[in-house]
Amino acid sequence: MITLYGYNRSRWIKPYWTLNELGVPFEAKNVRPDYLHAECPEVLAHNPFAKLPVLVDGDFYVFESSAISTYLADKYPEKKPSPKPGSRDRALYDQWISLASTDLEQPLWRIAKHSFLYPPEKQSEADKILAREDFLKEAKVLNELITPFLVGGSFSVADIVMGYTLNWANGYKLLEDFPKLKSYIVEHTARKSFPKELFQVAR
Ligand SMILES: N[C@@H](CCC(=O)N[C@@H](CS)C(=O)NCC(=O)O)C(=O)O
């Protein structure tokens, strides 16, 4: 049995969306990261960084939202194949997943931290402005490169990771000048597998 721990409309959307897309049954446990100690000490024991999401597959624990998503797609090739390791498509798949999870995500995370995660006295408007600039610089290039599906002409985890990240950016109104990026997320978040319900929960 697969159990996915995560919290509301956060990075667990990536593996949640992947599991839906694969049609693999799973149990979703919505828990706040700061409640892990009290509610799920076994999860904390397997991810002492105390961050979510964490996936539990039998006796196996894995964390990092993009790594969980690629693990799942690789584990169920009969449901939806992911590109074969060593192939050029696999290299491109890893390329887009890395870009979205690092260069594109980090400015968004900085904006989140300086908007509501750091205590008010540590929040910096100047760093938020820099983070917006960093994101927009990448987005300008990506808007020219993006294609309806990032790899191999069909929907893959690369589109889940990129779609999640761009959707987050859109929430910060960072895609206003990038119509191709906006169309990309409209298209992919309209999929039946996109977990829209996570945008309603609050705890
Ligand atoms: N790179 C990690 C980031 C995980 C992360 O920061 N998760 C947030 C929720 S989306 C969290 O657990 N925050 C709690 C904390 O930073 O203490 C991933 O993609 O899974």
Ligand as a Chemical Component Dictionary entry (heavy atoms), coordinates in Angstrom:
data_LIG
# 
_chem_comp.id                   LIG 
_chem_comp.type                 NON-POLYMER 
_chem_comp.pdbx_formal_charge   0 
_chem_comp.three_letter_code    LIG 
# 
loop_
_chem_comp_atom.comp_id 
_chem_comp_atom.atom_id 
_chem_comp_atom.alt_atom_id 
_chem_comp_atom.type_symbol 
_chem_comp_atom.charge 
_chem_comp_atom.model_Cartn_x 
_chem_comp_atom.model_Cartn_y 
_chem_comp_atom.model_Cartn_z 
_chem_comp_atom.pdbx_ordinal 
LIG N1  N1  N 0 12.533 20.296 -2.019 1  
LIG C1  C1  C 0 11.508 19.752 -1.164 2  
LIG C2  C2  C 0 10.897 20.881 -0.372 3  
LIG C3  C3  C 0 9.954  20.368 0.685  4  
LIG C4  C4  C 0 9.332  21.488 1.491  5  
LIG O1  O1  O 0 9.962  22.524 1.786  6  
LIG N2  N2  N 0 8.074  21.276 1.859  7  
LIG C5  C5  C 0 7.352  22.251 2.667  8  
LIG C6  C6  C 0 5.872  22.116 2.390  9  
LIG S1  S1  S 0 5.569  22.361 0.659  10 
LIG C7  C7  C 0 7.597  21.932 4.131  11 
LIG O2  O2  O 0 7.543  20.791 4.519  12 
LIG N3  N3  N 0 7.899  22.960 4.903  13 
LIG C8  C8  C 0 8.136  22.823 6.305  14 
LIG C9  C9  C 0 9.409  23.482 6.725  15 
LIG O3  O3  O 0 10.108 24.045 5.846  16 
LIG O4  O4  O 0 9.676  23.449 7.915  17 
LIG C10 C10 C 0 10.460 19.011 -2.027 18 
LIG O5  O5  O 0 10.288 19.372 -3.200 19 
LIG O6  O6  O 0 9.829  18.067 -1.528 20 
# 
loop_
_chem_comp_bond.comp_id 
_chem_comp_bond.atom_id_1 
_chem_comp_bond.atom_id_2 
_chem_comp_bond.value_order 
_chem_comp_bond.pdbx_ordinal 
LIG N1  C1  SING 1  
LIG C1  C2  SING 2  
LIG C1  C10 SING 3  
LIG C2  C3  SING 4  
LIG C3  C4  SING 5  
LIG C4  O1  DOUB 6  
LIG C4  N2  SING 7  
LIG N2  C5  SING 8  
LIG C5  C6  SING 9  
LIG C5  C7  SING 10 
LIG C6  S1  SING 11 
LIG C7  O2  DOUB 12 
LIG C7  N3  SING 13 
LIG N3  C8  SING 14 
LIG C8  C9  SING 15 
LIG C9  O3  DOUB 16 
LIG C9  O4  SING 17 
LIG C10 O5  DOUB 18 
LIG C10 O6  SING 19 
# 
